[in-house]
Amino acid sequence: MPEYVIEREIPGIGRASAKELKEGAEASCAALREVGPEIQWVHSYVTDDKFYCIFRAQNEDQIRAHAQKAGVPADSISPVRGMLDPTAAD
């Protein structure tokens, strides 16, 4: 299944409490159930003012549908073309 990086601009998200982040995760999971089994949330990185989420989905439309249902932005959706880590230098 194709993998995507989604950039979500949410000012101040890095200062969110654990409870607020949990509520956001719950909303995301509920939206995933509505969109269907062919979309998966892998994980997210939280920075000061942005989320960077890794999703697997059939297409970008599924990611947009999830964002709308979860009430979060999907400011940028980029297909993953490859992965690199330090072992690539060996």
N, C-alpha and C positions, 0 to 999 in steps of 0.2 A: 504494500500500500504506500502511496506517495507520502512523504513527510514534509512538513512546512514549519517555518519560523514565523510567528505572529508577533508583531510589535504593537503593544497597547500603551498609549500615553494616558497615564492616570496620575496627575500631579499629586505629590505627597504620599504615594502608595508605599514608599519605603518606611514611612512612619506609622503604617497601619498596625493595629494590635493583632495579636494571635487570634483573637475572637473574630475580628473583622476579616482576616485572611481566611479563616475557617468558613465563615459565612459566604465569602466569595467562591471558595472551592465547592461548597454545597450547591450554590446557584449554577456553577459551571457543570457539575455532575448531573443536575436535574435537566439542564439544557441538552447535554449529551444524550440522555435517555430519550428526549423528545425528537432529536434529529435522527437518531438511529444507531444501530450497532456498527456501521461502517465508518464511524469517526471515533478517534481515540485521543485523549489528552495524555501525553507522555510525561511532561513536567514543565515547570515554569521557573524563570529566574526573576526575582524582584530587585529592582534598583531604586534609586531615590524617587524617580518620577515615571518609571515605565515598568511594564511586565514584558518579558520575552518568553513566549510560550512555544513549546514544541508539540505539534499535533500530527497525527496520521489521519488522512482523509482521502476520499476518492477525488475530490476537487475543491477548489477555493469556495464555491458556492456553499458547500457544507460548513465550512469554517465561518463564513459570513452569517449563515442561519444560526449557528451556535452562538456567535457573538450577540446577535440581536436578541435571542431568547434568554441569554445569560445577563444581558444588560451591560455589556462591556464593549469598548471599541475594538476594532481590528484595523488599526491605522495603516499597517503594512503587512502583507502576506507574501512570503517569499518561499518558493519551492526549494527544498534542500537538494543540492546537486552532488554533494559529496561530504565526507567527514574527514577531519584531519586531527591527529593527536601526536604526541612526541614519538610514538613508535614508528611513525612514517619516516623518521630520520634514520632508522636502523637499516 
